[in-house]
Amino acid sequence: AIQESAGCISGEFVMAYPPGIPILAPGEQITGEIIDYIVYAKAKGCFLTGTEDMAIENIRVVEE
């Protein structure tokens, strides 16, 4: 679950359109601030894309 992914390494992009700039990129550490921003963007109705889960409830992370 994306809410439980802080400290993990992302295996997917999370992008908001517009403008299409990644919020999160593969290989980047997921922080609480990033999770908060994703939750905020979803609440404001932004179109988020890049993950397998189109609802952006779950995110693929890299196993260490």
LINDANOR-V951936 format. One record per helix or strand of 3 or more residues. SS is the DSSP state (A for helix, B for strand). FROM is the first residue (numbers start at 1). TO is the last residue. Records with the same first field share a line. If there is no record, write none. Layout:
SS=FROM-TO, FROM-TO
This chain:
A=2-4, 32-43
B=14-17, 21-24, 47-49
